[in-house]
């Protein structure tokens, strides 16, 4: 299967700071999503971004598929941004996704 | 539009028992996939169903099985439970049957095996 590496594994930020989370993957993909896992375990969709750049409020994401990486930017972080961020990639037929090990973000007031 | 619904949300079983988890996808979604999340192994793909057929299967033993009904609802079953099966089981639905559509996850079923 496809190997997915996320960095950094842990991140502690002061409220208001900016951050960049990275996702590297080992093979060609035709799908990439970023998720935020809330304290109750649900994976919340942030971006569906197989390529290109998207923005949604304080969050934006860029995927460079040819170089096999994606970046998630969080600006002006808030305590509610705390949690684990996952990158997931898919390829081939069907909806089999490979997940990274996540970045655990803590935003302190 | 209602999201992905998983039941039960929490359950406790003992070793050797079996368990059935249910997932109702978003209306109109025909693809349902299942993932297991544990602290040690992270998020791992179990299987995917599309139009009542298993389309992909992850690397799990035969004790893990699933099925999909004509209304796209899906169930997964784990037989002869082991302590290591304790996990959060997440179901996801996708609107597309073609390669790698966008996934939408439910809140999960948290299984504890004693």
Interface residues (C-beta under 8 A of the other chain):
Chain A: X29 X30 X31 X33 X35 X40 X41 X42 X43 X44 X45 X48 X50 X86 X88 X90 X91 X92 X93 X94 X95 X96 X97 X98 X99 X100 X101 X102
Chain B: X31 X33 X35 X37 X42 X43 X44 X45 X48 X50 X55 X56 X58 X88 X90 X92 X94 X98 X99 X100 X101 X102 X103 X104 X105 X106 X107 X108 X110
